Every structure is written in structure tokens, then in C-alpha cells.
């Protein structure tokens, strides 16, 4: 990673989960995404990483993205992506066509659904 200060680049604060795989290790680790930009993200988790470690992160609606650990502080660390992504795609609402989406994120009123089977809260 270069010594260029990129803190001025716009980033979105958000909270979602992602999967991280360290280079040379098939184990997958769940981390919280704290903020995200086209060029990188801040992650938080119990994964022990070092600055300069190569890894890949799986982001919803984007897929696997290669990157390098830019900084580490306690359980938080920054990842600089090898290629820019579209951060808006990651934040986009979950669609009904995404079979991997948890049931509670899918709308209840799907076309063709029997409304008499829905319960009022």
C-alpha cells in the first residue's frame, strides 16, 4: 500500500456482515463491515490480521474482492481493495430473487402468496 492519505475519500457508514478469507487459508471468518468506500472498508471481528496481509472479502451483491490489510487497531482493521467496487451495490435492498438472503429480509407479500395465511401483528 502506498503512503497516500485516502481519508478524504467519501465512505458510507453502515452495518452489515461479510466473509473474509486470508491468503493461503481456506477458513472463512465473519466480520462486521463498519464503513465502505469504492476503494476499501473498515472491518471488525475476532480475526487476527497484520498490516500488509493479503485477503479476500465477500460482499453482498458484489462477490469476492481481493485486498490488503492497510491498518489494524484492536479488533478493527482497514482493507484496501485491489480493484474498486460499487459500494451502492452492497447497500442495495435485498431482492426477493436472492435465495441466499435470510427469510426475515424478504418481503412477506410475495406475488401469488395467500394473504389469508399471513398473520396480523
C-alpha distances in whole Angstrom, upper triangle without the diagonal:
4,7,8,11,11,14,17,16,19,19,22,23,24,25,25,25,22,22,19,19,17,16,20,22,24,24,24,23,24,22,23,20,21,19,18,16,16,12,12,14,15,17,20,22,23,21,19,15,13,10,8,11,11,14,16,17,21,21,25,26,23,22,20,16,13,10,8,9,7,10,14,17,20,20,18,14,12,10,8,10,10,13,14,17,21,21,24,25,24,26,29,32,33,36,39,38,35,37,34,34,36,39,39,37,39,42,45,47,47,49,52,51,55,55,58,55,53,54,54,52
4,5,9,10,13,15,15,19,19,22,24,26,27,28,27,25,25,22,23,21,20,23,25,28,28,27,26,27,25,25,23,23,21,19,17,17,13,14,16,17,20,23,25,26,24,22,19,16,12,11,14,15,17,19,20,24,24,27,28,25,25,23,19,16,13,11,12,9,12,16,19,22,23,20,17,14,13,10,13,12,15,16,19,22,22,26,27,26,28,31,34,35,38,41,40,37,39,36,37,39,42,42,39,42,44,48,50,49,51,54,54,57,57,60,58,55,56,56,54
4,6,9,12,14,15,18,19,22,24,26,28,28,28,27,27,24,25,23,23,26,28,30,30,29,28,28,26,26,23,23,21,20,18,18,15,15,17,18,20,23,25,27,25,23,20,17,13,13,16,17,20,22,23,26,26,29,30,27,28,25,22,19,16,14,13,10,12,15,18,21,23,20,17,14,14,12,15,15,18,18,21,24,23,27,28,27,29,32,35,37,39,43,42,39,41,38,38,40,44,43,40,43,45,49,51,50,53,56,55,58,58,61,59,56,57,56,54
4,6,9,11,11,15,17,20,22,24,26,27,28,26,27,25,26,24,24,28,29,31,31,30,29,29,26,25,23,22,19,18,16,16,13,14,16,17,20,23,26,28,26,25,21,19,15,15,18,19,21,22,23,25,25,28,29,26,27,25,21,19,16,15,15,11,13,17,19,23,24,20,17,14,14,12,14,15,16,16,19,21,21,24,26,25,27,30,33,35,37,41,40,38,40,38,37,39,42,42,39,41,44,47,49,48,51,54,53,57,56,59,57,55,55,55,53
4,6,8,9,13,14,18,19,22,24,25,26,25,26,24,26,25,25,29,30,32,32,30,28,28,24,24,21,19,17,16,14,15,12,13,14,15,19,21,24,26,25,24,21,19,16,16,19,20,21,22,22,25,24,27,28,26,27,25,22,20,17,16,15,11,12,16,17,21,22,18,16,13,14,12,15,16,17,17,19,21,20,23,25,24,25,28,31,33,36,40,40,37,39,37,36,38,41,40,37,40,42,45,47,47,49,53,52,55,54,57,56,53,53,52,50
4,5,6,9,10,14,16,19,21,22,23,22,24,22,24,23,24,28,29,30,30,28,26,25,22,21,18,17,14,13,10,11,9,10,12,13,17,19,23,25,24,24,21,19,16,16,19,19,20,20,20,22,21,24,25,22,24,22,19,18,15,15,14,11,12,16,17,21,21,17,15,12,12,10,13,14,15,13,16,17,16,19,21,21,21,24,28,30,33,36,36,34,36,33,33,34,38,37,34,36,38,42,43,43,45,49,48,51,51,54,52,49,50,49,47
4,6,8,9,12,13,17,19,21,22,22,24,23,25,25,26,30,30,31,31,28,26,25,22,20,17,15,12,12,10,12,11,11,11,12,16,18,22,24,24,23,21,20,17,18,20,21,21,22,21,23,21,24,25,23,25,24,20,20,17,16,15,12,12,15,16,19,20,16,14,11,13,12,15,17,17,16,17,18,16,19,21,20,21,24,27,29,32,36,36,33,36,33,32,33,37,35,32,35,37,41,42,42,45,48,47,50,49,52,51,48,48,47,45
4,6,9,12,14,18,21,23,24,24,26,25,28,28,29,32,33,34,33,31,29,28,24,22,19,17,13,13,11,12,12,13,14,15,18,21,25,28,27,27,25,24,21,21,24,24,24,24,23,25,23,25,25,24,26,25,22,22,20,19,19,16,16,19,20,23,23,19,18,15,16,14,16,19,18,16,17,18,16,18,21,21,21,24,27,29,32,36,36,34,37,34,33,35,37,36,33,36,37,41,42,42,44,48,47,50,49,52,51,48,48,47,45
4,6,10,13,16,19,20,22,21,24,23,25,26,27,30,31,32,31,29,27,26,22,21,17,15,12,10,8,9,9,10,11,13,17,20,24,27,26,26,24,23,20,21,22,22,22,21,20,22,20,22,22,20,22,22,19,19,17,18,17,15,16,19,20,23,23,19,17,14,14,12,14,16,15,12,14,14,12,15,18,17,18,20,24,26,29,32,33,31,33,31,30,32,35,34,30,33,34,38,39,39,41,45,44,48,47,50,48,45,46,45,43
4,7,10,13,16,18,20,20,23,23,26,26,28,32,32,32,31,28,27,25,22,19,16,14,10,9,7,9,10,11,11,13,17,19,23,27,26,27,25,25,22,23,24,24,23,22,20,21,18,20,20,19,22,22,19,20,19,19,19,17,18,20,21,24,23,19,18,15,15,14,15,18,16,13,13,12,11,12,15,15,15,17,21,23,26,30,30,28,31,29,28,29,32,31,27,30,31,35,36,36,38,42,41,44,43,46,45,42,43,42,40
4,7,9,13,14,17,17,20,20,23,24,26,29,29,29,28,25,23,21,18,15,12,10,6,5,4,8,9,9,8,10,13,16,20,23,23,24,22,23,21,22,22,22,21,20,17,18,15,17,18,17,19,19,17,19,17,18,17,16,17,18,19,21,20,16,15,13,13,13,13,17,16,13,12,11,8,10,13,12,12,15,18,21,24,27,28,26,28,26,24,26,29,27,24,27,28,32,34,34,36,39,39,42,41,44,42,39,40,39,37
4,6,10,12,14,15,19,20,23,24,26,30,29,29,28,25,22,20,17,14,10,9,5,5,6,10,12,11,9,10,13,15,19,22,23,24,23,24,23,24,24,23,22,20,17,17,14,15,16,16,18,19,18,20,18,20,19,18,18,19,20,21,20,16,16,14,14,15,15,19,18,15,13,12,8,9,12,11,9,13,15,18,21,24,25,23,26,24,22,23,26,24,21,23,25,28,30,30,33,36,36,38,37,40,39,36,36,35,33
4,7,10,13,15,18,19,23,24,27,30,29,29,27,24,21,18,15,12,9,6,4,7,9,13,14,12,10,9,11,13,16,20,21,23,22,23,22,24,24,24,22,21,17,18,15,16,17,18,20,20,19,21,19,20,19,18,18,18,18,19,17,14,15,13,15,16,17,21,20,17,16,15,11,12,14,12,10,14,16,18,21,25,26,24,26,24,21,22,25,23,20,23,25,28,30,30,33,37,35,38,37,40,38,35,35,34,32
4,7,10,12,16,17,21,23,26,29,28,27,25,22,19,16,13,9,7,6,6,8,11,14,16,13,10,10,11,12,15,19,20,22,22,24,23,25,24,24,21,20,16,16,13,13,15,16,18,19,18,20,20,21,19,20,19,19,19,19,17,14,15,15,15,17,18,21,21,18,16,15,11,11,13,10,8,12,13,15,19,22,23,21,23,20,18,18,21,19,16,20,21,25,27,27,30,33,32,35,34,36,34,31,31,31,29
4,7,10,14,16,19,22,25,28,26,25,23,19,16,13,10,7,6,5,7,10,13,16,17,15,11,10,10,10,13,16,17,20,21,23,23,24,23,23,20,19,15,15,12,12,15,16,17,18,18,20,20,21,19,20,20,19,18,18,15,13,15,15,16,18,18,22,22,20,17,16,13,14,14,11,10,13,13,14,18,21,22,19,21,18,16,16,19,17,15,18,20,23,26,26,30,33,31,33,32,35,33,30,30,29,27
4,7,10,13,17,19,22,25,23,22,20,16,14,10,9,6,5,7,9,10,14,16,17,15,12,11,10,11,12,16,16,19,20,22,23,24,22,22,19,16,13,12,9,9,12,14,14,15,16,18,18,20,19,20,20,19,19,19,16,14,15,15,15,18,18,21,21,19,16,16,12,13,13,9,9,12,12,12,16,18,19,16,18,15,13,13,16,15,13,16,19,22,24,24,28,30,29,32,31,33,31,28,29,29,27
4,7,10,14,16,20,22,20,19,16,12,10,7,6,5,6,9,11,12,15,17,18,15,12,11,9,10,10,13,14,17,17,21,21,22,20,19,16,14,10,9,8,9,12,13,13,13,14,17,17,18,17,19,19,18,19,18,15,14,14,15,15,17,17,20,20,19,17,17,14,15,14,11,11,14,14,14,17,19,20,16,17,13,12,12,16,15,14,17,20,23,26,26,29,31,30,32,32,34,32,29,30,30,28
4,7,10,13,16,19,17,15,14,10,8,6,5,6,7,10,12,11,14,16,16,13,11,11,9,10,10,13,12,16,16,19,19,20,17,16,13,10,7,6,6,7,11,11,10,10,11,13,14,15,15,17,18,17,19,18,15,14,13,13,12,15,14,17,17,17,15,15,13,15,14,10,12,15,16,15,18,20,20,16,17,13,13,14,18,18,16,19,22,25,28,27,30,32,31,34,34,37,34,32,32,33,32
4,7,10,13,15,13,12,10,6,5,5,6,9,10,13,15,14,17,18,17,14,13,13,10,11,10,12,11,14,14,17,18,18,16,14,10,8,6,5,7,9,13,12,10,9,10,12,13,15,14,17,18,17,19,19,15,15,14,14,13,15,14,17,18,18,16,17,16,18,16,13,16,18,19,17,20,22,21,17,17,14,14,16,19,20,19,21,25,27,30,29,32,34,33,36,36,38,36,34,35,35,34
4,7,10,12,10,10,8,6,5,6,7,10,11,14,15,15,17,17,16,13,12,12,10,11,10,11,9,11,11,14,15,15,12,11,7,6,4,6,9,12,15,14,11,9,10,10,10,11,11,15,16,15,17,17,14,13,12,12,10,13,13,15,16,17,16,18,17,20,18,15,18,20,22,21,23,25,24,21,21,17,18,19,23,24,22,25,28,31,34,33,35,38,37,40,40,42,39,37,38,39,38
4,6,8,7,7,6,5,6,9,10,14,14,18,19,18,20,20,18,16,15,15,13,14,13,13,10,12,11,14,15,14,11,9,6,5,6,8,12,15,17,15,13,9,10,9,10,11,12,16,17,16,19,19,16,16,14,14,12,14,14,15,17,18,18,20,20,23,21,18,21,23,25,23,26,27,26,23,22,19,21,22,26,27,25,27,31,34,36,35,38,40,39,42,42,45,42,40,41,42,41
4,6,5,7,8,8,9,12,12,16,16,19,20,19,21,21,18,16,16,16,14,15,13,13,10,10,8,11,12,11,8,6,4,6,9,12,15,18,21,18,15,12,12,10,10,10,10,14,15,15,18,18,16,15,13,14,12,14,14,14,17,19,19,22,22,25,24,21,24,26,28,27,29,31,30,26,26,23,24,25,29,30,29,31,35,37,40,39,41,44,43,46,46,48,45,44,45,46,44
4,6,8,10,11,12,15,16,19,19,22,22,21,22,21,19,17,18,18,17,18,17,17,13,13,11,12,13,11,8,5,5,7,11,13,17,20,22,19,16,13,12,9,10,10,11,15,17,17,20,21,19,19,16,16,13,14,14,14,16,19,20,23,23,26,25,23,26,28,30,29,31,33,31,28,28,25,27,28,32,33,32,34,37,40,42,41,43,45,45,48,49,51,48,46,47,49,47
4,7,9,11,14,17,18,22,22,25,26,25,26,25,23,21,21,22,20,21,19,19,15,15,13,14,16,14,11,9,9,11,14,16,20,23,24,22,19,15,15,13,13,13,15,18,20,20,23,23,21,21,19,19,17,18,18,17,20,23,23,26,27,30,28,26,29,31,33,31,33,35,33,30,29,26,28,30,33,35,34,35,39,41,44,42,45,47,46,49,50,52,49,48,49,50,49
4,6,8,11,14,16,20,21,24,25,24,26,25,24,21,21,21,18,19,17,16,13,13,12,15,17,16,12,11,9,10,13,15,18,21,23,21,18,15,15,14,15,15,15,19,20,19,22,22,20,20,18,19,17,19,18,19,21,24,24,27,26,29,27,25,28,30,31,30,32,33,31,28,27,24,26,27,30,32,31,33,37,39,42,40,43,45,44,46,47,49,46,45,46,47,46
4,6,10,13,16,19,20,24,25,24,26,26,24,22,21,22,19,20,17,17,14,15,15,18,20,18,15,13,11,11,12,13,17,19,21,20,16,13,15,14,16,17,17,21,22,22,24,24,21,21,20,21,19,20,19,20,22,24,23,26,26,28,26,23,27,28,29,27,29,30,28,25,24,21,23,24,28,29,29,30,34,36,39,37,40,41,40,43,44,46,43,42,43,45,44
4,7,10,13,17,18,22,23,23,25,25,24,21,20,20,17,17,14,13,11,13,13,17,19,19,15,14,11,11,12,13,16,19,21,20,17,14,16,15,16,17,17,21,21,20,22,21,18,19,18,20,18,20,20,21,23,24,24,26,25,28,26,23,25,27,28,26,28,29,28,24,23,20,22,22,26,27,27,29,33,34,37,36,39,40,39,42,43,45,41,40,41,42,41
4,7,10,13,15,19,20,20,22,23,22,19,18,17,14,14,12,12,10,13,13,17,19,19,15,14,11,10,9,10,13,15,18,17,14,12,14,14,15,16,16,20,20,19,21,20,17,17,16,18,16,19,18,19,21,22,21,23,22,24,22,19,22,24,24,23,25,26,25,21,20,17,18,19,23,24,23,25,29,31,34,33,36,38,36,39,40,42,38,37,38,39,38
4,6,10,12,16,18,18,21,22,21,18,16,15,11,11,8,8,7,10,11,15,17,18,15,14,11,11,9,10,13,15,18,18,15,13,14,15,15,16,15,18,18,16,18,17,13,14,14,15,14,18,17,20,21,22,21,23,21,23,22,18,21,23,24,22,25,26,26,22,21,17,18,18,22,23,22,25,28,31,34,33,36,38,36,39,39,41,38,36,37,38,36
4,7,10,13,15,16,19,21,20,17,14,13,10,9,7,9,8,12,13,17,19,20,17,16,13,12,10,10,11,13,16,16,14,13,15,16,16,17,16,19,18,17,18,16,13,13,13,15,14,18,18,20,21,22,20,21,19,21,20,16,18,20,20,19,22,24,23,20,19,16,16,16,19,20,19,22,25,27,31,30,33,35,34,36,36,38,35,33,34,34,33
4,6,9,12,13,16,18,18,14,11,10,6,6,5,8,8,11,12,15,17,18,16,16,13,12,9,10,11,13,17,16,15,14,14,15,15,15,14,16,15,14,14,14,10,9,10,12,12,15,16,19,20,20,18,19,17,19,19,15,16,19,20,19,22,24,25,21,21,18,17,17,21,20,19,22,26,28,31,31,34,37,35,37,37,39,37,34,34,35,33
4,6,9,11,15,17,17,14,10,8,5,5,6,10,11,14,15,17,18,20,18,18,15,14,11,12,11,12,16,16,16,16,16,17,16,17,15,17,16,14,14,14,10,9,11,12,12,16,16,20,21,20,18,18,15,17,17,13,14,17,18,18,21,23,24,21,21,18,17,17,20,19,18,21,24,27,30,30,33,36,34,36,36,38,35,33,33,33,31
4,6,7,11,13,14,10,7,6,5,7,9,13,13,16,15,18,18,19,18,17,15,14,10,11,9,11,14,14,14,14,14,15,14,15,14,15,15,14,15,15,12,10,10,10,10,13,14,17,18,16,15,15,12,14,14,11,11,15,16,17,20,23,23,20,22,18,17,18,21,20,18,21,24,27,30,30,33,35,34,37,36,39,36,34,34,34,32
4,7,11,14,14,11,7,5,6,7,10,14,15,17,17,18,18,20,19,20,17,17,14,15,13,14,17,17,18,18,17,18,16,17,15,15,14,14,13,14,12,9,10,10,11,14,15,19,19,18,16,16,13,15,16,13,12,16,17,19,22,25,26,23,25,22,20,20,23,22,20,23,25,28,31,31,35,37,36,39,38,40,38,35,35,34,32
4,7,11,11,9,6,5,8,10,14,17,17,19,18,19,18,20,20,19,18,17,14,15,12,14,16,16,17,17,16,17,15,16,15,14,14,15,15,16,14,11,11,9,11,12,13,17,17,15,13,13,10,12,14,11,11,15,17,19,22,25,26,23,25,23,21,22,25,23,21,24,26,29,32,32,35,38,37,39,38,41,39,36,37,36,34
4,7,8,6,4,7,9,12,15,19,18,20,19,20,18,19,19,18,16,15,12,13,10,12,14,13,15,15,13,14,13,15,14,14,15,16,17,19,17,13,12,10,10,10,11,14,14,11,10,10,7,9,11,9,10,13,16,18,21,24,24,22,24,22,20,22,25,24,21,24,26,29,31,31,34,37,36,39,38,41,40,37,37,37,35
4,5,5,6,9,12,16,19,22,21,22,20,21,19,19,19,18,17,16,14,15,12,14,15,13,15,15,13,14,13,15,15,14,16,17,19,21,20,16,14,11,10,10,9,13,11,8,8,8,6,9,11,10,11,14,17,19,22,26,26,23,26,24,23,25,28,27,24,26,28,32,33,33,35,38,38,41,40,44,42,39,40,40,38
4,6,8,12,14,18,21,24,23,24,22,22,20,19,20,18,17,15,14,14,12,14,14,11,14,14,11,13,12,14,15,15,17,20,21,24,22,19,16,13,11,9,8,10,8,5,5,6,6,9,10,10,12,14,18,20,22,26,25,23,26,24,23,26,29,28,25,27,29,32,34,33,35,38,38,42,41,45,43,40,41,41,40
4,7,11,14,17,20,23,21,22,19,19,16,16,16,15,14,14,13,14,13,16,16,13,15,14,11,11,9,11,12,11,14,17,19,22,21,17,14,11,9,6,5,8,7,5,7,9,9,13,14,13,15,18,21,23,25,28,28,25,28,26,25,27,31,30,27,29,32,35,37,36,38,41,41,45,44,47,46,43,44,44,43
4,7,10,13,16,19,17,18,16,16,14,14,14,13,12,12,10,12,11,15,16,13,14,13,10,10,8,9,10,9,11,14,16,18,17,13,11,7,5,4,5,9,9,8,8,11,9,13,14,12,14,17,21,22,24,28,27,25,27,24,24,25,29,28,26,28,31,34,36,35,38,41,40,43,43,46,44,42,42,42,41
4,6,10,13,16,15,16,15,15,14,15,15,14,13,12,10,12,11,14,15,14,14,13,11,12,10,11,10,10,11,12,14,16,14,10,8,6,5,7,8,12,12,11,11,12,10,13,14,12,13,17,19,20,23,27,27,24,26,23,22,23,27,26,23,26,29,32,34,34,37,40,39,42,41,44,42,39,40,40,38
4,7,10,14,13,14,13,14,13,15,15,15,14,14,11,14,13,15,18,16,17,16,14,14,12,12,10,10,9,10,11,12,10,7,6,4,6,9,11,15,16,15,14,16,13,16,17,14,15,19,21,22,25,28,28,25,27,24,23,24,27,26,24,27,30,33,35,35,38,41,40,43,42,45,42,39,40,39,37
4,7,10,10,12,11,13,13,15,14,14,12,12,10,12,12,14,18,16,16,15,14,14,12,12,10,11,11,10,10,11,8,6,5,6,8,11,13,16,17,17,16,17,14,17,18,14,15,19,21,21,24,27,27,24,25,22,21,21,25,24,22,26,28,31,34,34,37,40,38,41,41,43,40,38,38,38,36
4,7,8,10,11,13,14,17,15,16,15,15,13,14,14,17,20,19,19,18,17,17,15,15,12,13,12,10,10,9,5,4,6,9,11,14,16,20,21,20,20,21,18,20,21,17,18,21,22,22,26,28,29,25,26,23,22,22,25,24,23,26,29,32,35,35,38,41,39,41,41,43,40,38,37,37,35
4,5,8,10,13,15,17,15,16,14,15,13,15,15,18,21,21,19,18,18,18,17,16,13,15,14,11,11,9,5,7,9,12,13,17,18,21,23,23,22,23,20,23,23,19,20,23,24,24,27,29,29,26,26,22,22,21,25,24,23,27,30,32,35,35,39,41,39,41,41,43,40,38,37,38,35
4,6,9,13,15,18,15,17,15,16,15,17,18,20,24,23,22,20,20,20,18,17,15,17,15,12,12,9,6,9,11,14,15,19,20,23,25,26,25,26,24,26,26,22,24,27,27,27,30,32,32,28,28,24,24,23,27,26,26,29,32,34,38,38,41,43,41,43,43,45,42,40,39,40,37
4,6,10,13,15,12,13,12,13,13,15,17,20,23,22,20,18,17,17,15,14,12,15,13,11,12,10,8,9,10,12,13,17,18,20,23,23,23,25,23,26,25,22,23,27,28,27,30,32,31,28,28,24,24,24,28,27,27,30,33,36,39,38,42,44,42,44,44,46,43,41,41,42,40
4,7,10,12,10,13,12,14,15,18,20,23,26,24,22,20,19,17,16,14,11,14,12,9,11,9,8,10,9,12,13,17,18,20,23,24,25,27,25,28,28,24,26,29,31,30,33,35,35,31,31,27,28,28,31,31,30,34,37,39,42,42,45,47,46,48,48,50,47,45,45,45,43
4,7,9,7,9,10,12,13,17,19,22,25,23,21,18,17,15,13,10,7,10,9,7,10,10,9,10,8,10,11,13,15,17,20,22,22,25,23,27,27,24,26,29,30,30,33,35,35,31,31,28,28,29,32,32,31,34,38,40,43,43,46,48,47,49,49,51,48,46,47,47,45
4,6,6,9,11,14,15,19,21,25,27,25,23,20,18,16,13,10,7,9,8,7,10,11,11,11,9,10,11,13,16,17,20,22,23,26,25,28,28,25,27,31,33,33,36,38,38,34,35,31,31,32,36,36,34,37,41,43,46,46,48,51,50,52,52,55,52,50,50,50,48
4,6,9,11,14,16,19,21,25,27,24,23,20,17,15,11,8,5,6,5,6,10,12,13,12,9,9,9,11,14,15,18,20,21,24,23,27,27,25,27,30,33,33,36,38,38,34,35,32,32,33,37,37,35,38,41,44,47,46,49,51,50,53,53,56,53,51,51,51,49
4,6,9,13,15,19,20,24,26,23,22,18,16,13,9,6,5,6,8,10,14,16,16,15,11,10,9,10,12,12,16,18,20,23,23,27,27,25,27,30,33,33,36,38,37,34,35,32,32,34,37,37,36,38,41,44,47,46,49,51,50,53,54,56,54,51,52,52,50
4,6,10,13,16,19,22,24,21,20,16,14,11,9,6,5,8,10,11,14,16,15,14,11,11,9,11,12,13,16,18,20,23,22,26,26,23,26,29,31,31,34,36,35,32,32,29,30,31,35,35,34,36,39,42,45,44,47,49,48,51,51,54,51,49,50,50,48
4,7,10,14,16,20,22,19,17,13,11,8,6,5,7,10,12,13,17,18,17,16,13,12,9,10,10,10,13,16,17,21,21,24,23,21,24,27,29,29,31,34,32,29,30,27,28,29,33,34,32,34,38,41,43,42,44,47,46,49,50,52,49,47,48,49,48
4,7,10,13,17,19,16,13,10,8,6,5,6,8,11,13,14,17,18,16,15,12,11,9,10,9,10,13,15,16,19,18,22,21,19,22,24,26,26,28,30,29,25,26,23,24,26,29,30,28,31,34,37,39,38,41,43,42,45,46,48,46,44,45,46,44
4,7,10,13,15,12,10,6,5,4,6,8,10,13,16,16,19,20,18,16,14,13,9,10,9,10,12,13,13,16,16,19,18,16,19,21,23,22,24,27,25,22,23,19,21,23,26,27,25,27,31,34,36,35,37,39,39,42,43,45,43,41,42,43,42
4,6,10,12,10,8,5,5,7,8,10,11,14,16,16,19,19,16,15,13,12,9,11,9,11,12,13,12,14,13,16,15,12,15,18,20,19,21,24,23,19,20,17,18,20,23,24,22,24,27,30,33,31,34,37,36,39,39,42,39,37,38,39,38
4,7,9,7,5,4,6,9,11,14,15,17,19,19,22,22,19,17,16,15,12,14,12,13,14,14,12,13,13,15,13,10,14,15,17,16,18,20,19,15,16,13,14,16,20,21,19,21,24,27,29,28,30,33,32,35,36,39,36,34,35,36,35
4,6,5,5,6,8,11,12,15,16,18,20,20,22,22,19,17,16,15,13,14,12,14,13,13,10,11,9,11,9,7,10,12,13,13,15,18,17,14,15,13,13,15,19,19,17,18,22,25,27,26,28,31,30,34,34,37,34,32,33,34,33
4,5,6,9,11,14,16,19,20,22,23,23,25,25,22,20,19,18,16,17,15,17,16,15,12,11,10,11,8,5,8,9,10,9,11,14,13,10,12,10,9,12,15,16,13,15,18,21,23,22,24,27,27,30,30,33,31,29,30,31,30
4,6,10,11,15,17,21,22,24,25,26,28,28,25,23,22,20,18,19,16,18,16,14,11,10,10,10,6,6,9,8,10,9,10,13,12,9,12,11,11,14,17,18,15,15,18,21,23,21,23,26,26,29,30,33,31,29,31,32,31
4,7,8,12,14,17,19,21,23,24,26,27,24,22,20,18,16,16,12,14,12,11,8,8,9,10,7,6,10,11,13,13,14,17,15,13,15,13,14,17,20,21,18,19,22,25,27,25,27,30,30,33,34,37,35,33,35,35,35
4,6,10,13,16,18,20,23,24,26,27,23,22,20,18,15,16,13,14,12,13,10,11,12,14,11,9,13,14,16,14,16,18,16,13,15,13,14,17,20,22,19,20,23,26,28,26,28,31,30,34,35,38,35,34,35,36,36
4,7,10,13,15,18,20,21,24,25,22,20,18,16,13,13,11,11,11,12,10,13,13,16,13,12,16,17,19,18,19,22,20,17,18,15,17,19,23,24,22,23,26,29,31,30,32,34,34,37,38,41,38,37,38,39,39
4,7,10,13,15,18,19,22,23,21,18,16,14,10,10,7,8,8,9,8,11,12,15,13,12,16,17,20,20,21,24,22,19,21,18,19,22,26,27,24,26,29,32,34,32,34,37,37,40,41,44,41,39,41,42,41
4,7,10,13,16,17,21,22,20,18,15,13,9,9,6,6,8,10,11,14,15,18,17,16,19,21,24,23,25,28,26,23,24,22,23,25,29,30,27,29,32,35,37,36,38,41,40,44,44,47,45,43,44,45,44
4,7,9,12,14,17,19,18,15,12,10,6,5,4,5,8,10,11,15,15,19,18,16,19,22,25,25,27,30,29,25,27,24,25,27,31,31,29,31,34,37,39,38,40,43,42,46,46,49,46,44,45,46,45
4,6,9,11,15,17,16,14,10,8,6,5,7,7,11,13,15,18,18,21,21,19,22,25,28,28,30,33,32,29,30,27,27,29,33,33,31,33,36,40,42,41,43,46,45,49,49,52,49,47,48,48,46
4,6,8,11,13,13,11,7,6,5,6,9,11,14,15,16,19,18,22,22,20,22,25,28,28,31,34,33,30,31,27,28,29,33,33,31,33,37,40,42,41,44,47,46,49,49,51,49,47,47,47,45
4,7,11,14,14,11,7,5,5,6,10,12,14,15,17,20,18,22,23,21,23,26,29,30,33,35,35,32,33,30,30,31,35,35,32,35,38,41,44,43,46,49,48,51,51,53,51,48,49,49,47
4,7,10,11,9,5,5,8,9,13,15,18,18,20,22,20,24,25,22,24,27,30,31,34,37,36,33,34,31,31,32,35,35,33,36,39,42,44,44,47,50,48,51,51,53,51,48,48,48,46
4,7,8,6,4,7,9,12,15,18,21,21,22,24,22,25,26,23,24,28,30,31,34,37,37,33,34,31,30,31,34,33,32,35,38,41,44,44,47,49,48,51,50,52,50,47,47,47,45
4,6,5,6,9,12,15,18,21,24,23,24,26,23,26,27,24,25,29,31,31,35,37,38,34,35,32,31,31,34,33,32,35,38,41,44,44,47,50,48,51,50,52,50,47,46,46,44
4,6,8,11,14,18,21,24,26,26,26,28,25,28,29,25,26,30,31,31,35,37,38,34,35,31,30,30,33,32,31,35,38,40,43,43,47,49,47,50,49,51,48,46,45,45,42
4,7,10,13,17,19,22,24,24,24,25,23,25,26,22,23,27,28,28,31,34,34,31,31,27,27,26,30,29,28,31,34,37,40,40,43,46,44,46,46,47,45,42,42,42,39
4,7,10,14,16,19,21,21,21,22,19,22,23,20,20,24,26,26,30,32,33,29,30,27,26,26,29,28,27,30,33,36,39,39,42,45,43,45,45,47,44,42,41,41,39
4,7,10,13,16,18,18,18,20,18,21,22,19,20,24,26,26,30,32,32,29,30,27,26,27,30,29,28,31,34,37,40,39,42,45,44,46,46,48,46,43,43,43,41
4,7,10,13,15,15,15,17,15,19,20,17,19,22,25,25,29,32,31,28,30,26,26,27,31,30,28,31,34,37,39,39,42,45,43,46,46,49,46,44,44,44,42
4,6,9,12,12,13,15,14,18,18,16,18,21,24,24,27,30,30,26,28,25,25,26,30,29,27,30,33,36,38,38,40,43,42,45,45,48,46,43,44,44,42
4,7,9,9,11,14,13,17,18,16,18,21,25,25,28,31,30,27,29,26,26,28,32,32,29,31,34,38,40,39,41,44,44,47,47,50,47,45,46,46,44
4,5,6,8,12,12,15,15,14,17,20,23,23,26,29,28,25,27,24,24,27,30,30,28,30,32,36,38,37,39,42,41,45,45,48,46,44,45,45,44
4,7,9,13,14,18,17,17,20,22,25,26,28,31,29,26,28,26,27,29,33,33,30,32,35,38,40,39,41,43,43,47,47,50,48,46,47,48,47
4,7,10,12,15,15,15,18,20,23,24,25,28,27,25,27,25,25,28,32,32,29,30,33,37,38,36,38,41,41,45,45,49,47,44,46,46,45
4,7,9,12,12,13,15,17,21,22,23,27,26,23,26,24,24,27,30,30,27,29,31,35,36,35,36,39,40,43,43,47,45,43,44,44,43
4,6,9,8,9,12,13,17,18,20,23,22,20,23,21,21,24,27,27,24,25,27,31,32,31,33,36,36,39,39,43,41,39,40,40,40
4,5,6,7,9,10,14,16,17,21,20,18,22,20,20,23,25,25,22,23,25,28,29,28,30,33,33,37,37,40,39,36,38,38,37
4,5,5,7,9,12,14,17,20,20,18,21,19,18,21,24,23,20,21,23,27,28,27,30,33,33,36,36,39,37,35,36,36,35
4,5,5,6,10,12,14,18,18,17,20,19,17,20,22,22,18,19,21,24,25,25,27,30,30,33,33,36,35,32,34,33,32
4,5,5,9,10,12,15,15,14,17,16,15,18,20,20,16,17,19,23,24,23,25,28,28,31,31,35,33,31,32,33,32
4,6,8,9,12,16,16,13,16,14,13,16,18,18,15,16,19,22,24,23,25,28,28,31,31,34,33,30,31,31,31
4,6,9,12,15,16,14,17,16,13,15,18,17,13,15,17,21,22,22,24,28,27,30,29,33,31,28,29,29,28
4,6,9,12,13,12,16,15,13,15,17,16,12,13,15,18,19,19,21,24,24,27,27,30,29,26,28,28,27
4,6,10,11,11,14,13,10,12,14,13,9,10,11,15,16,15,18,21,21,24,23,27,25,23,24,24,23
4,7,8,7,10,10,7,9,11,11,7,7,9,13,15,14,16,19,19,22,22,25,23,21,23,23,23
4,5,6,9,10,8,11,11,12,9,7,9,12,13,11,13,16,16,20,20,23,22,20,22,23,23
4,6,8,10,8,10,9,11,9,6,7,10,10,8,10,13,13,17,17,20,19,17,20,21,22
4,6,9,9,12,12,14,12,9,11,13,14,11,12,15,15,19,20,23,21,20,23,25,26
4,5,6,9,10,12,10,9,12,14,16,13,15,18,17,21,22,25,23,22,24,25,26
4,6,8,9,12,11,10,13,14,16,14,16,18,17,20,22,24,22,21,23,25,26
4,6,9,12,10,10,14,16,18,17,19,21,20,23,24,26,24,22,24,26,26
4,6,8,7,7,11,13,16,15,18,20,18,21,22,24,22,20,22,23,23
4,6,6,7,11,12,15,15,18,20,18,21,21,23,20,18,19,21,20
4,5,5,8,9,12,12,16,17,15,17,17,19,16,15,16,18,17
4,6,8,9,12,13,17,18,16,18,17,19,16,14,15,16,15
4,7,9,12,12,16,18,16,19,18,21,19,16,17,18,17
4,6,9,9,12,15,13,16,15,18,16,14,16,17,17
4,6,6,10,13,11,13,13,16,14,12,14,14,15
4,6,9,11,8,10,9,12,11,8,10,11,13
4,6,8,6,9,8,11,11,9,11,12,14
4,6,5,9,9,13,12,11,14,16,18
4,5,9,10,13,14,13,17,18,21
4,6,9,12,12,13,16,18,21
4,6,9,8,9,13,15,18
4,5,6,7,11,13,17
4,5,5,9,10,14
4,6,8,10,14
4,6,10,13
4,7,10
4,6
4
